[in-house]
Amino acid sequence: MTDDKESRFIAAAKAALDHSTQQLDELTIARLHAARRRAIDARPRRLVWLAAGGLATAALTATLVAFLLFAPAVAPPVSGLEQFDLLSDNDGLELYRDLEFYRWLAEHADAA
């Protein structure tokens, strides 16, 4: 029953609107047509922004995925045995033999 009342109401509203448009003068009809054209022409602008936003989001996502997939692997932390091996290595003693030279170099690098 509600659908029947609703359909009758819609039909009556359509008939009343159609009857009122037949009584409009030509100037009003021309202005209505112009307003309709402006409204239709203005609509695609939102779609352009929506497409641009979607494209920017897709580009950002692709960049993020590329960084995550092709990022250099992080070296695993050095274990206790490897640290002991590095500390007990005698190759680092050469640095201490030339310590005065490195101090002189640091002083003159700041002056230059």
Secondary structure as UniProt FT lines:
FT   HELIX           2..22
FT   HELIX           26..42
FT   HELIX           44..70
FT   HELIX           80..88
FT   HELIX           90..92
FT   HELIX           93..97
FT   HELIX           99..111
//
